[in-house]
């Protein structure tokens, strides 16, 4: 392991109680575990999610089929644009941290079918269309269940968050591929980390309330590279005051999730959740580096970014404000918050980046 890095063991939280509608006592136990993690750092491994393991494998298989298309076929796909937030993102077209070179990845964004045009998936393999739509349906259900868990964890009405996910008009399913890198691209290098270095995904916090993340085959070294660093209120500390922590699954954890009936996934809180809870819960800075163990491997992941419906007014609940104090943040509409974060991410001109799309996780404006 490189100097100044530490392994972070994800808390394993069994979600069976919510996925299977068990007793309130069992749900409360799960909710308390979620609260403890989100209060400290905002990252958990959710076990027994209720999502069939074969559905995840099907989605990863479809992802490989898509990204295996040759360059001319990829160019014929619908290319992502800010108005739709759907389509293909070419390799090296994004930089989530504008201080760095472009990210070493390619991606394809899918949204709720109610907000996609008939041409958005044109040219993608048939199995890709089927697998992503099936997965979206499963993740919609999980989003509602996890939102209810978050509300219980914060001692709020059970539908406090789930009521804001009726349309899921700002949510995005993103399939990601990190091609093998040249050995010289192993970054950050020991003792030589620099913001100018390219990495697979630059450091950032997600915009929304939470993100579901599936990484293909935790047993394989190709899954390595994800790092986290807890932050206050969603703002990233670009100094070296806090070390980055490598997320790795030890053998005991792997054996546990292998025995589970349904899939495990990583969940992290986003900056809007930190704002909504007056920073009671942490947003989570994270990035994907080029791990020395996996620079020559293909890495695949699937992320679901969960944001409240665009007309939702996100206002700090009074229970998170001490008597005599003001909330840390004023009320804001979900769509306005997203656009504000996009403007922040794109706020500096970049003479070198005329062909670079710095859309910072996802890009969406009103249609």
N, C-alpha and C positions, 0 to 999 in steps of 0.2 A: 504493500500500500504506500501511496505517495505521502511525503511529509505533510503535516498540518491537516490531514483528513481523518475522519473518524467514521466508523460504521454505525449507522442508526438502525436499530432493530424496531421495525414497525410493530405497534401494538396490534395483536390479532383480536378482532371483535366479531363474535358470532352473531350473525344477523338473522338467525332462524326465527326468533320471536316475532319479528316484523314481517319477514317473507312468508311465514306460515300462520300468521294471525294467532299467536299464542296468547297467554294471559297477560294482563296489565303488569303484574309483578315481574314477569320475565322481560317484558318490553322495557320496563323501567331500569332493570339491571343493564340492558344493552345501551339505553339512552345515557345512563350515568357514565359508562365507559367511553362513549362518544364525546360527552361533555368534557371529561378529563383530558382526552387527547386534544380536542380543539381548543381548550383553554391554554394548553401548554405549547402546542406546536402545529396542530391542524392536519396531521397525516395519520391515517389508519389503514390497515389491511382488513377489508370487510369480507368475512368468511360466510359461506352458505347464503349467498346473495339471492338465491331463488332463480338465477339465470342458468339454464342448462349448460354444462361444460361443452357439449357438442355444438351449441349455438355459437359459442366463442370460437371454437376451432373452425367452424364453418366460415365465420367472419374473417378470421386470419387467413384462411385458405383463399377466400375471395380477394382479400387485400393483396396477397402475393401475386395472384393472377393479374390484377390491375397493374401493379407496379412492374410486372414483368413485360408489359407491353413495350414495344420499341419506341424510340423517340418520336417518330412521325405519328404513330398512333396516339401517343400522349398529347402531341400538339393539336390533334384533331378533337380532343376532348373539350368540353366546356371549361374555359379557364376562369379561375376565381375572379370575382370583382366585388367591390364594396357594396353594391346595391343588392346582390343576392346572397352573398356569403356561401355560395355553393360552387363546386367544381374543383379542378385540379390546380395544385400549386407546384410549380416546377422546382427542381433541385436548386438550392441557393437563391431562391427568390424572396426569402424572408430573413429578417434579423430581429428577434424578439428583444435583444439588448442592442440598442443602436450604437453602443460603444464598441461593439465587436463587428467582425466581418459577418457575412451572411451565414445562416445556419446550414449545417450539412445534412439536409433532409429534403424529402418531397412529401406531399400530402394530398388528400382529397376530402373535401367537406360535403357533408350531407345534412339536410335539415328536414324538419317535419314536412311530409308530403303536401300538406295544405299550403305550404309557403314555398314550394318548388315549382318551377316551370317544367313542362313536358320534355324540354331539351336539356335539362340540367344533368341528367344521367346518360344522355345520348353518347353512344360509343363505348360505354363501359360494358364489361362482360355481363351476361345475363345473370350469372351466379353472384356477381357483385351487387347488382340491384336487389336481388332477392334476399341476400344475406344481410345487407345494411338495413333494409326495411324491416326484416324480422327482428334484428337487434334493436332498432329504434323502438319498436313496440315493447320489447322486454325492458328497455332502459326507461321508458316512460313510466311503467309500473314501479320500477325500482326507485325512480326519482320521487314519486309520490310517497312511497314507503319511507325513504330516507329523510324526506322533508318532514314527515310526521315524527320520525325519530328525533330530528333536530329540535322540533318544537317541544317535544316531551323533555328533552335534555335541558332546555332553557326554561322550562316551567311556563310555557305559553300554550294557548289554545292549540289543540291537535292539528287543526287545518290552517294554522297561522302562515306557514310557508307553502303548503301544498295548494292552497287556494290561489296562489300566484302563479301556478304552473298549469292552468287550464288549457291555454293555447300552445304553450312552449314555442312561442314565435321568435324568441331570441336564442334558443338552445341550438347547439351545433354538435353533430357527431363527426369526429375527425379521425381518419385513418392515416397513419404515418409510417413512412419507410425511411430508414437511415442506411444508405448503402455503405459498403466497406470503404474504409479510408486508407490512404497511404500511411505508412508507418510514421512519416514525418508529421502527420496531422494529429498525433497523439497529444491532445491539449486538454486542460492546462498541464504543462510539463512541471516536474518537481522543481520547486524553487524558481520557476520562470513564468509564473502565471501573469498574464497581461490581458487587459481588456481588449487589446487588438487581436488576440488569438480567436480563431474560429473554433466553435464547438458545435455539437450536434443541435442543441437548443440553448440559446442564451438565457441567462437568468431573468426571471420574471415572476410576477404573481398573476394568477388567473383573475379575470374581471368579476366573475359571477358569484353565486352563493356556494356552490361546490362543484367539483369535477370528479367524474368516474374515470379511472385509468386501468386499462388492461395491457399488460406487457407480455409478449409471447414467450412462453417456456422459461419460467423462473429457474428451472434446473440448469439451463444452458448459460454459458458465459456471455452469449450474445445479448442477454437481457440486461447486463450491467451498464452503468453509466448515469442512472438517475441520482441526483444529489438534492438535498434540501437544506434550507437555512431559515429558521423561524424569524419572523419580522413583526414589527408593530404596525397595525393598521393598514397593512398592504403595501407599505413603502419599502423598497429594497435598499439595504445598506451596501453600497458598492465598495466600501473599505474592507480591510481584512480583520475588522474587529470581531467578527463572528466566523467560525470555521464552517466549511461545507461538510455535510455528512453524507456518506455513501449509503444508499438504501440497498441492502442485500438480505436475502432470506437464508437463515441458517438451516441446517439439516432437520432440526426438530420442527421448525415452522413449515418447511416443505412437506414433511411427512403428515402433518396435521391437515394442511389444505388439500393434499392428495387424497386423503380419506373422506373429505367432505363430499356430499352428494351433488352440490351445485358449485358454480364457479366462485373463486375469490378474486377480488379486485382491490386496487388502491383508491382511496378517496382523500381528497384534500379540500380544505376550505378556500374560498376566494376572497378578494378584497371587498366585494360588496357585502359579504356576510360579516366581515370584521367591522365594516361601517355600520351595518344594520344593528349589530349587537353592541355598538359603542366601544368596540375593541375588547369586549369580554372574550370573544373568540379570536384566534390569530388567523390572519392570512398566512400563506406559506410560500416563501420564495423557493423556486426550484429551477433546475437546469439539467441538461443531459450532456455529459462530457464524452469524449472519445476515450473509453476505458482502454488501458494498455492490454487488457485481456481479450478485448473484443473488437479492436479497430479493423480487423480483416473480416468481420462477420456482418451479415445483414441483421439489422435490428428492426422489429415491427412492434408498434403499439397502436392502441385504439383509445381515444379520449372522448368523453361526452361532457361538454361544457354546459352546465345547467344555470340558466339565468332566469329571473322572474319575467313574466309577461311584460311587454314593453310599456303598458300604461300603469303598471304597478308603482305606487308611491312608496318608496322605501324610507321609512321614518323610524328613528331610534325609539324603541319601546321605553316608556317611562320607568319600567323596572330596572333598566340598565343605567339609570342616571341617579346619582346620589342627591339627597335633599339639598337644595340650595345651589346646585350646580347646573350648568347648561350642557346639553348633549355635545359631543365632540363634532357632530356633523348635522347640517340642516337636512330636511326632507328633500328627496330627489326622485324623479321618475327613473325607472329602470333604463329606458331607452336613452334618456339624457345622461345618465351616469356612464353608460357604455360609450356614447359618443364623446363624452368628456375624456374618458380614458384613452380612446383612440386618438384624440387630438394631442394628448400628452405624449403618446407613443410616437406620433408622427410630427411632433412640434418643431424639430430642427431640420433645416434643409440639408440635403446630402448630394453634393455635386457629383459624387461618384456613383450614386445609386439611382439613376434615372430609370433603370430597368428592375429595380429592387422593390419588392412589395413588403413594407414594414407594417404588417397588419396585426402583430402582437396578439397571437392566439387565434383571433377571428375578427372579421370585419363585417359590419352590417349597418345599414342606414334604412330609414323608412322607405318603403316602396311606394 
